[in-house]
């Protein structure tokens, strides 16, 4: 199955360079992460795109809301969702997102 390619973003949220040039790589995982981190209004061209996961920090019991919004946003971006779960990480006020998604290109 084909995957989208994009400029690779490193763990420091900056572009990855190799031999003085941008690195291109499969970007589906990166796009899923971008959708969950982004909040509606962050993308000028797509003003409704984003889950805004930071707004749910320190909020227990919001897993279904996160999953519901995530499904809508990922589907709008062309992903097919096989499984999507938001897991409340005890003692951290944060969530872990488990997404098994694919894209038909």
C-alpha positions in Angstrom: 0.0 0.0 0.0 1.3 3.4 -0.9 2.0 6.0 1.8 2.3 9.7 1.6 5.7 11.3 1.6 6.7 14.6 3.2 9.6 16.4 4.8 10.6 14.4 7.9 10.2 16.2 11.2 12.4 15.1 14.1 11.7 14.6 17.7 12.7 18.2 18.3 9.9 19.3 16.0 12.3 20.6 13.4 13.1 19.4 9.9 15.6 16.6 9.5 18.5 17.2 7.2 20.9 14.7 5.6 23.9 15.8 3.5 22.6 19.4 3.6 19.2 18.6 2.2 15.7 17.9 3.6 14.9 14.2 4.2 11.8 12.8 2.6 10.1 9.9 4.3 6.7 8.2 4.7 4.6 10.7 6.6 1.4 9.0 7.6 2.4 8.7 11.3 3.6 12.3 11.2 0.3 13.4 9.8 -1.7 11.5 12.5 0.5 13.2 15.2 0.0 16.6 13.5 -3.8 16.2 13.5 -3.9 15.3 17.2 -1.5 18.1 18.3 -3.1 20.8 16.1 -6.2 22.6 17.3 -9.0 23.9 15.1 -7.8 27.2 13.7 -4.1 26.3 13.6 -4.1 25.6 9.8 -5.2 28.6 7.7 -6.1 26.5 4.7 -8.1 24.0 6.8 -9.5 25.9 9.8 -11.5 23.0 11.2 -8.6 20.6 11.2 -7.2 19.3 14.5 -8.1 17.6 17.7 -6.3 20.0 20.1 -5.1 17.2 22.4 -3.5 19.7 24.8 -6.9 21.0 25.8 -7.7 17.5 27.3 -4.6 17.4 29.5 -5.6 17.1 33.2 -9.1 15.9 32.1 -9.9 12.4 33.0 -12.8 10.6 31.3 -12.3 12.3 28.0 -11.2 9.3 26.0 -14.4 8.9 24.0 -14.5 12.6 23.1 -10.8 12.5 21.9 -11.5 9.3 19.9 -14.6 10.7 18.3 -13.0 13.9 17.2 -9.9 12.0 16.1 -12.0 9.7 13.9 -13.7 12.7 12.2 -10.4 14.5 11.6 -8.5 11.4 10.4 -11.3 10.4 8.0 -11.5 14.0 6.6 -7.7 13.7 5.9 -8.2 10.5 3.9 -7.4 7.9 6.5 -9.2 4.6 6.9 -9.4 3.8 10.7 -9.0 0.2 11.8 -8.6 1.0 15.5 -8.2 4.2 17.4 -7.9 4.5 21.2 -7.1 7.3 23.6 -5.6 5.9 26.8 -5.4 8.0 29.9 -1.9 7.5 31.3 -2.3 7.3 35.1 -0.5 9.9 37.2 0.6 12.0 34.2 -2.5 14.1 33.1 -1.7 13.0 29.6 -3.1 10.6 27.0 -1.5 8.0 24.7 -3.0 7.7 21.3 -3.0 4.2 19.7 -4.0 4.6 16.0 -4.0 1.8 13.5 -4.8 3.7 10.3 -4.1 3.5 6.6 -4.5 5.7 3.6 -5.5 4.7 0.0 -3.4 6.8 -2.4 
